[in-house]
Amino acid sequence: MGNILRNIANTIVRSFAEHRSGDSDIDVSQDVLSQKPGDIEAKREFFRQAQAKASAGDAESMFFIAMDYGAGGELKTDLAKSAFWMRTAARKWV
């Protein structure tokens, strides 16, 4: 599975190459989209935990956050942030 994720990550990184780096120090939970009013706090906590894992070096969490910053994800679409997390995950897998 690592090779597949690495190939996907490298492809996305190349496609986002023209975007600036995202800021890894921000709280990604602030960018959570909510379908229902009651579920936003649970989603924020989930993303806080995902960010903590990603910040600790977990490449799969980095990849997950990157995909969620892409169009259609659970976070506000931000291609620069997506590219940052994807690039960081790809470096872990290489």
N, CA, C and O of each residue as an XYZ file, in Angstrom:
376
protein
N       0.818     -1.190      0.000
C       0.000      0.000      0.000
C       0.859      1.251      0.000
O       0.479      2.269     -0.578
N       2.019      1.182      0.647
C       2.910      2.336      0.691
C       3.314      2.817     -0.685
O       3.365      4.024     -0.925
N       3.604      1.897     -1.601
C       4.004      2.289     -2.955
C       2.876      2.986     -3.697
O       3.107      3.961     -4.411
N       1.670      2.494     -3.531
C       0.520      3.111     -4.189
C       0.327      4.526     -3.665
O       0.168      5.466     -4.445
N       0.341      4.681     -2.334
C       0.160      6.011     -1.752
C       1.289      6.943     -2.149
O       1.056      8.124     -2.409
N       2.522      6.423     -2.199
C       3.660      7.248     -2.605
C       3.478      7.733     -4.045
O       3.745      8.897     -4.343
N       3.026      6.847     -4.940
C       2.814      7.244     -6.336
C       1.711      8.283     -6.454
O       1.841      9.247     -7.207
N       0.630      8.093     -5.717
C      -0.456      9.083     -5.731
C       0.059     10.417     -5.202
O      -0.192     11.468     -5.791
N       0.781     10.365     -4.086
C       1.307     11.587     -3.487
C       2.219     12.326     -4.447
O       2.101     13.541     -4.603
N       3.126     11.607     -5.094
C       4.056     12.253     -6.034
C       3.316     12.869     -7.209
O       3.687     13.949     -7.669
N       2.280     12.207     -7.703
C       1.485     12.745     -8.811
C       0.785     14.030     -8.397
O       0.789     15.012     -9.138
N       0.186     14.022     -7.215
C      -0.519     15.218     -6.747
C       0.452     16.350     -6.461
O       0.172     17.507     -6.775
N       1.579     16.026     -5.873
C       2.583     17.059     -5.602
C       3.012     17.725     -6.898
O       3.116     18.950     -6.960
N       3.261     16.935     -7.934
C       3.658     17.519     -9.222
C       2.553     18.418     -9.776
O       2.838     19.471    -10.346
N       1.291     18.007     -9.610
C       0.194     18.808    -10.158
C      -0.033     20.096     -9.376
O      -0.578     21.058     -9.918
N       0.378     20.129     -8.103
C       0.230     21.326     -7.281
C       1.519     22.137     -7.208
O       1.619     23.059     -6.399
N       2.489     21.813     -8.026
C       3.818     22.430     -7.911
C       3.772     23.951     -8.008
O       4.626     24.628     -7.435
N       2.806     24.494     -8.714
C       2.759     25.939     -8.873
C       2.166     26.652     -7.659
O       2.231     27.879     -7.577
N       1.597     25.914     -6.726
C       1.009     26.525     -5.530
C       2.060     26.702     -4.445
O       3.024     25.940     -4.368
N       1.865     27.704     -3.617
C       2.768     27.932     -2.490
C       2.559     26.860     -1.436
O       1.549     26.157     -1.439
N       3.509     26.745     -0.550
C       3.389     25.802      0.561
C       2.305     26.256      1.518
O       2.114     27.451      1.739
N       1.590     25.280      2.088
C       0.609     25.575      3.120
C       1.317     25.832      4.434
O       2.540     25.730      4.525
N       0.562     26.157      5.418
C       1.115     26.437      6.735
C       0.757     25.297      7.676
O      -0.413     25.124      8.017
N       1.739     24.521      8.096
C       1.474     23.346      8.919
C       1.193     23.699     10.362
O       0.761     22.834     11.125
N       1.424     24.943     10.767
C       1.249     25.316     12.158
C      -0.182     25.713     12.496
O      -0.507     25.921     13.665
N      -1.029     25.820     11.497
C      -2.408     26.203     11.774
C      -3.193     25.004     12.285
O      -2.809     23.855     12.065
N      -4.281     25.281     12.958
C      -5.163     24.238     13.463
C      -6.122     23.841     12.342
O      -7.043     24.591     12.020
N      -5.909     22.663     11.747
C      -6.755     22.252     10.627
C      -8.212     22.114     11.036
O      -9.096     22.183     10.182
N      -8.482     21.922     12.316
C      -9.867     21.754     12.752
C     -10.702     23.016     12.514
O     -11.931     22.951     12.498
N     -10.045     24.156     12.330
C     -10.781     25.393     12.041
C     -11.328     25.408     10.614
O     -12.204     26.211     10.292
N     -10.811     24.516      9.754
C     -11.252     24.463      8.361
C     -12.281     23.365      8.107
O     -12.604     23.078      6.954
N     -12.797     22.749      9.165
C     -13.746     21.643      9.019
C     -15.078     22.145      8.480
O     -15.629     23.138      8.955
N     -15.577     21.435      7.481
C     -16.916     21.700      6.959
C     -17.895     20.802      7.699
O     -17.541     19.690      8.091
N     -19.099     21.264      7.890
C     -20.097     20.466      8.591
C     -21.351     20.322      7.744
O     -21.873     21.300      7.209
N     -21.829     19.074      7.632
C     -23.091     18.814      6.919
C     -24.267     19.068      7.868
O     -25.334     19.513      7.446
N     -24.055     18.781      9.140
C     -25.106     18.942     10.149
C     -24.541     19.772     11.308
O     -23.376     19.610     11.669
N     -25.349     20.652     11.887
C     -24.846     21.503     12.965
C     -24.268     20.729     14.153
O     -23.297     21.192     14.752
N     -24.817     19.591     14.509
C     -24.388     18.876     15.697
C     -23.085     18.122     15.573
O     -22.509     17.722     16.586
N     -22.601     17.915     14.355
C     -21.428     17.053     14.212
C     -20.110     17.802     14.064
O     -19.064     17.167     13.927
N     -20.127     19.103     14.087
C     -18.888     19.849     13.832
C     -17.851     19.657     14.939
O     -16.660     19.570     14.640
N     -18.260     19.588     16.193
C     -17.280     19.418     17.274
C     -16.601     18.061     17.203
O     -15.400     17.956     17.450
N     -17.355     17.021     16.868
C     -16.756     15.690     16.724
C     -15.759     15.679     15.573
O     -14.691     15.076     15.680
N     -16.101     16.341     14.477
C     -15.186     16.412     13.335
C     -13.939     17.216     13.692
O     -12.829     16.844     13.311
N     -14.117     18.299     14.411
C     -12.957     19.109     14.810
C     -12.003     18.294     15.668
O     -10.788     18.353     15.477
N     -12.545     17.535     16.613
C     -11.700     16.707     17.472
C     -10.980     15.637     16.650
O      -9.806     15.354     16.887
N     -11.676     15.051     15.695
C     -11.063     14.060     14.812
C      -9.875     14.666     14.067
O      -8.808     14.055     13.995
N     -10.058     15.864     13.514
C      -8.983     16.504     12.768
C      -7.865     17.008     13.668
O      -6.711     17.053     13.241
N      -8.175     17.385     14.894
C      -7.108     17.734     15.851
C      -6.207     16.525     16.088
O      -4.982     16.645     16.123
N      -6.832     15.360     16.249
C      -6.054     14.139     16.452
C      -5.259     13.774     15.199
O      -4.103     13.362     15.291
N      -5.876     13.924     14.039
C      -5.171     13.639     12.784
C      -3.981     14.573     12.609
O      -2.910     14.144     12.177
N      -4.166     15.855     12.944
C      -3.072     16.810     12.822
C      -1.956     16.489     13.809
O      -0.776     16.628     13.486
N      -2.331     16.059     15.012
C      -1.310     15.699     16.003
C      -0.472     14.529     15.499
O       0.749     14.529     15.649
N      -1.118     13.539     14.906
C      -0.395     12.394     14.345
C       0.487     12.842     13.179
O       1.640     12.425     13.073
N      -0.054     13.684     12.314
C       0.709     14.167     11.158
C       1.916     14.973     11.624
O       3.015     14.812     11.093
N       1.717     15.831     12.604
C       2.822     16.645     13.127
C       3.890     15.790     13.797
O       5.055     16.182     13.871
N       3.481     14.612     14.287
C       4.428     13.691     14.910
C       5.136     12.817     13.879
O       5.983     11.997     14.234
N       4.787     12.994     12.584
C       5.495     12.275     11.532
C       4.739     11.146     10.875
O       5.324     10.411     10.079
N       3.452     10.973     11.174
C       2.673      9.895     10.577
C       2.263     10.270      9.148
O       1.416     11.139      8.942
N       2.876      9.602      8.168
C       2.662      9.933      6.759
C       1.228      9.679      6.312
O       0.697     10.438      5.501
N       0.594      8.639      6.817
C      -0.791      8.368      6.417
C      -1.721      9.479      6.889
O      -2.653      9.842      6.171
N      -1.489     10.024      8.073
C      -2.299     11.146      8.556
C      -2.054     12.383      7.700
O      -2.987     13.130      7.406
N      -0.802     12.603      7.300
C      -0.485     13.726      6.415
C      -1.239     13.594      5.098
O      -1.819     14.558      4.597
N      -1.220     12.379      4.547
C      -1.908     12.105      3.286
C      -3.411     12.338      3.439
O      -4.044     12.936      2.569
N      -3.976     11.863      4.547
C      -5.400     12.025      4.822
C      -5.780     13.506      4.866
O      -6.766     13.918      4.254
N      -4.996     14.298      5.590
C      -5.269     15.737      5.676
C      -5.151     16.381      4.298
O      -5.981     17.209      3.923
N      -4.125     16.000      3.549
C      -3.942     16.553      2.201
C      -5.158     16.283      1.330
O      -5.634     17.178      0.632
N      -5.663     15.063      1.366
C      -6.821     14.714      0.543
C      -8.062     15.479      0.999
O      -8.888     15.864      0.171
N      -8.199     15.702      2.300
C      -9.368     16.417      2.789
C      -9.317     17.911      2.495
O     -10.356     18.570      2.504
N      -8.145     18.456      2.238
C      -8.049     19.850      1.798
C      -8.340     19.984      0.303
O      -8.534     21.095     -0.190
N      -8.371     18.873     -0.416
C      -8.707     18.899     -1.834
C     -10.205     19.099     -2.032
O     -10.978     19.049     -1.075
N     -10.601     19.321     -3.257
C     -12.020     19.527     -3.563
C     -12.832     18.311     -3.140
O     -12.465     17.174     -3.437
N     -13.932     18.557     -2.446
C     -14.818     17.479     -2.028
C     -14.448     16.847     -0.703
O     -15.102     15.894     -0.279
N     -13.416     17.349     -0.031
C     -13.005     16.790      1.253
C     -13.808     17.372      2.401
O     -14.740     18.152      2.201
N     -13.430     16.979      3.601
C     -14.124     17.431      4.815
C     -13.629     18.796      5.289
O     -14.209     19.376      6.207
N     -12.564     19.317      4.675
C     -12.009     20.617      5.044
C     -12.268     21.615      3.923
O     -12.507     21.233      2.777
N     -12.216     22.907      4.273
C     -12.359     23.936      3.235
C     -11.281     23.708      2.189
O     -10.114     23.516      2.530
N     -11.660     23.729      0.932
C     -10.705     23.482     -0.140
C      -9.592     24.520     -0.103
O      -9.845     25.725     -0.144
N      -8.361     24.036     -0.024
C      -7.185     24.894     -0.016
C      -6.049     24.095     -0.642
O      -5.411     23.274      0.016
N      -5.812     24.348     -1.917
C      -4.826     23.549     -2.649
C      -3.405     23.755     -2.152
O      -2.581     22.846     -2.246
N      -3.107     24.932     -1.627
C      -1.764     25.160     -1.093
C      -1.533     24.295      0.148
O      -0.470     23.693      0.297
N      -2.523     24.234      1.033
C      -2.401     23.393      2.223
C      -2.380     21.920      1.839
O      -1.637     21.128      2.419
N      -3.198     21.560      0.861
C      -3.202     20.183      0.387
C      -1.832     19.802     -0.165
O      -1.316     18.721      0.118
N      -1.253     20.698     -0.950
C       0.067     20.434     -1.531
C       1.132     20.322     -0.454
O       2.021     19.475     -0.545
N       1.050     21.172      0.569
C       2.018     21.117      1.661
C       1.984     19.744      2.329
O       3.017     19.091      2.478
N       0.774     19.308      2.736
C       0.668     18.032      3.436
C       1.021     16.861      2.528
O       1.611     15.881      2.982
N       0.661     16.953      1.240
C       0.982     15.879      0.299
C       2.491     15.790      0.101
O       3.062     14.700      0.085
N       3.121     16.934     -0.048
C       4.578     16.973     -0.236
C       5.283     16.404      1.009
O       6.244     15.643      0.894
N       4.794     16.781      2.184
C       5.389     16.293      3.424
C       5.215     14.778      3.549
O       6.138     14.079      3.968
N       4.043     14.274      3.190
C       3.811     12.822      3.232
C       4.702     12.112      2.217
O       5.278     11.066      2.517
N       4.814     12.675      1.027
C       5.628     12.041     -0.018
C       7.087     11.945      0.411
O       7.751     10.947      0.133
N       7.583     12.962      1.078
C       8.976     12.921      1.558
C       9.174     11.821      2.595
O      10.251     11.229      2.666
N       8.160     11.544      3.391
C       8.243     10.470      4.382
C       8.312      9.106      3.702
O       8.999      8.204      4.180
N       7.600      8.958      2.587
C       7.518      7.661      1.906
C       8.715      7.379      1.016
O       8.985      6.224      0.684
N       9.440      8.429      0.625
C      10.556      8.234     -0.322
C      11.756      7.646      0.373
O      12.785      7.413     -0.262
